[in-house]
Amino acid sequence: MSPRSRLLALAATALGLWLARSQFVNTDDTLGVSPVRRAPGADARPPGTGTGSSTRTVAAAPSAGPTLQTLPLREALVGGGADPFAAPRVVVKAPPPPPPPVVAASAPPRPPAAPPPPRLPYRFVGLLSENGKPSSVYLALGETLIDARPGDVLEGGYQLKTISAKELTFLQQQSNLTVRLAVDGEPL
């Protein structure tokens, strides 16, 4: 490469850098040159310029020195010094406790059912009638034959209460329960 072409390349690079810098940098503040202020109502264009001109009029003499601008503090830009790259803070509230279970008003518990009447250990054998009315009954307990009349208390605490043509009525004295035995031998 010849010295002349090197010089042209260097000049082209410098011109490109200067154009790029002037496009992105505000030259009014950095060079200390301020625009000309005109009185209100005065023509904003200098004499002799066309209507389509986009030139600026600047003062002929530079000001006393470059003006320095101060940058705002970081806290003012990001809001109180918070880290702008930090993950957002999420506050999760615990869910409210479940409502207490609804207890339906139920009826008071029933009293236990009465025990079933005790099974009679006696079998009907026969009936003795006097004057057309039954007066005594013959019962079997195992292989023993028993003659019973109303009011008699038999083994096991059974009292014979009544004798009719269809049934015998006994009262179990310990539980005070009434037990009936059909005359044909089947309990009712």
matplotlib code that plots the C-alpha trace (Angstrom):
import matplotlib.pyplot as plt

x = [0.0, 1.4, 1.7, -0.9, -3.5, -2.7, -3.3, -6.6, -7.7, -6.8, -8.6, -11.7, -11.7, -11.4, -14.2, -16.5, -15.8, -16.4, -19.7, -20.8, -19.9, -21.7, -24.9, -25.1, -23.6, -25.3, -22.6, -24.2, -23.6, -20.3, -18.5, -19.7, -21.5, -25.0, -27.6, -28.3, -31.3, -33.4, -36.0, -39.6, -41.1, -37.7, -37.1, -35.6, -33.7, -30.6, -30.8, -30.0, -31.0, -33.7, -37.0, -35.9, -32.7, -32.1, -29.0, -28.6, -27.3, -24.7, -22.8, -19.6, -17.6, -17.5, -18.7, -16.3, -15.9, -17.5, -20.7, -20.9, -24.2, -24.8, -26.5, -29.4, -28.8, -29.5, -32.1, -34.2, -34.1, -34.8, -37.0, -35.3, -32.2, -34.0, -32.2, -34.0, -32.8, -34.0, -36.9, -40.2, -41.2, -44.4, -46.3, -48.4, -51.0, -52.1, -55.5, -58.3, -59.0, -61.9, -65.3, -66.2, -68.2, -71.9, -73.4, -77.1, -79.2, -80.1, -82.7, -81.5, -80.2, -82.9, -82.9, -81.7, -84.4, -86.1, -84.6, -86.7, -89.0, -87.3, -88.2, -90.6, -89.0, -92.6, -94.6, -98.4, -99.7, -103.3, -106.2, -108.6, -112.0, -114.6, -118.1, -117.0, -114.2, -110.5, -109.3, -105.9, -103.3, -100.8, -97.3, -94.1, -90.7, -88.3, -89.8, -91.5, -95.3, -96.5, -100.2, -100.5, -103.4, -103.6, -101.3, -98.9, -95.2, -93.3, -89.5, -87.5, -89.6, -92.6, -96.0, -99.1, -101.5, -104.4, -105.8, -108.0, -109.2, -106.6, -103.6, -101.8, -100.3, -97.1, -95.3, -91.5, -91.0, -87.3, -87.8, -91.6, -92.3, -95.5, -95.0, -97.8, -98.1, -100.7, -102.8, -101.7, -98.2, -96.6, -95.6, -97.4]
y = [0.0, 3.4, 6.2, 8.2, 5.5, 5.1, 8.8, 8.7, 5.6, 7.4, 10.6, 8.6, 6.8, 10.1, 11.7, 8.6, 8.7, 12.5, 12.1, 9.3, 11.2, 14.3, 12.3, 10.8, 13.6, 16.9, 19.3, 22.4, 21.1, 19.4, 22.2, 24.9, 26.7, 27.8, 28.8, 32.5, 33.8, 36.3, 38.6, 37.5, 38.3, 38.5, 36.4, 33.1, 32.7, 34.7, 37.1, 35.6, 32.0, 30.3, 29.0, 25.4, 25.9, 23.6, 25.4, 26.7, 30.0, 30.0, 32.7, 33.7, 33.6, 30.5, 30.9, 31.1, 27.4, 24.0, 23.4, 20.2, 18.5, 16.4, 13.0, 12.2, 9.8, 6.1, 6.0, 8.5, 6.4, 3.0, 3.9, 4.0, 2.0, -1.3, -3.7, -3.5, -7.0, -8.7, -11.2, -9.6, -10.3, -12.3, -12.4, -15.5, -15.5, -18.7, -19.8, -19.2, -22.1, -24.3, -23.6, -25.9, -28.9, -28.4, -30.7, -31.4, -31.4, -35.0, -36.6, -37.8, -41.3, -43.9, -46.0, -49.5, -51.8, -54.0, -57.4, -60.1, -62.0, -65.0, -68.3, -70.4, -73.7, -75.2, -77.1, -77.3, -80.8, -80.5, -78.4, -79.3, -77.6, -77.4, -76.1, -75.2, -72.9, -74.0, -74.3, -75.9, -76.6, -79.4, -78.4, -80.4, -79.2, -81.7, -85.0, -83.6, -83.0, -79.9, -79.1, -75.3, -72.9, -69.1, -67.4, -70.3, -69.5, -72.1, -72.9, -70.1, -67.3, -67.7, -67.0, -68.3, -65.3, -66.4, -69.5, -69.2, -71.6, -70.1, -69.1, -69.2, -65.9, -66.0, -63.2, -63.4, -61.9, -60.9, -58.8, -58.1, -59.2, -60.9, -64.1, -66.0, -69.6, -70.9, -73.8, -75.8, -75.6, -72.8, -69.6, -66.5]
z = [0.0, -1.0, 1.5, -0.4, -0.1, 3.6, 4.1, 2.2, 4.2, 7.5, 6.4, 5.4, 8.8, 10.7, 8.7, 9.3, 13.0, 13.2, 11.3, 13.6, 16.7, 15.6, 14.8, 18.4, 20.5, 21.3, 20.2, 21.8, 25.4, 24.9, 23.1, 25.4, 22.5, 23.1, 20.5, 19.9, 21.7, 19.9, 21.3, 21.0, 17.6, 15.9, 12.8, 13.8, 10.6, 9.8, 6.9, 3.6, 4.3, 2.4, 3.8, 3.5, 5.5, 8.5, 9.8, 13.3, 14.3, 17.0, 18.8, 17.2, 20.4, 22.7, 26.3, 29.2, 29.4, 28.8, 30.9, 32.8, 33.2, 36.3, 35.9, 38.2, 41.0, 40.4, 43.2, 41.4, 38.2, 39.6, 42.5, 45.9, 45.2, 44.4, 42.2, 38.8, 37.9, 41.1, 40.8, 41.8, 45.4, 45.6, 48.8, 49.3, 52.0, 53.7, 52.7, 55.2, 57.5, 56.4, 58.0, 60.9, 59.9, 60.2, 62.8, 62.2, 65.3, 65.7, 67.9, 71.2, 71.1, 71.5, 74.6, 74.0, 72.8, 75.3, 75.5, 73.9, 76.3, 77.7, 76.1, 78.2, 79.2, 79.5, 76.9, 76.9, 77.7, 78.6, 80.1, 82.9, 82.8, 85.6, 84.9, 81.3, 82.5, 82.4, 86.0, 85.7, 83.1, 82.7, 81.6, 80.9, 82.0, 80.4, 81.5, 84.6, 84.5, 86.3, 87.3, 87.6, 88.5, 88.0, 90.6, 91.0, 90.7, 88.7, 88.4, 86.7, 88.3, 86.0, 87.5, 85.7, 85.4, 83.3, 81.5, 78.5, 75.8, 73.4, 75.5, 78.8, 80.2, 82.3, 84.2, 84.4, 87.9, 87.5, 84.3, 84.9, 81.3, 80.1, 78.1, 76.3, 75.3, 72.9, 74.1, 71.1, 72.6, 70.4, 72.1, 70.8]

ax = plt.figure().add_subplot(projection="3d")
ax.plot(x, y, z, "-o")
ax.set_aspect("equal")
plt.show()
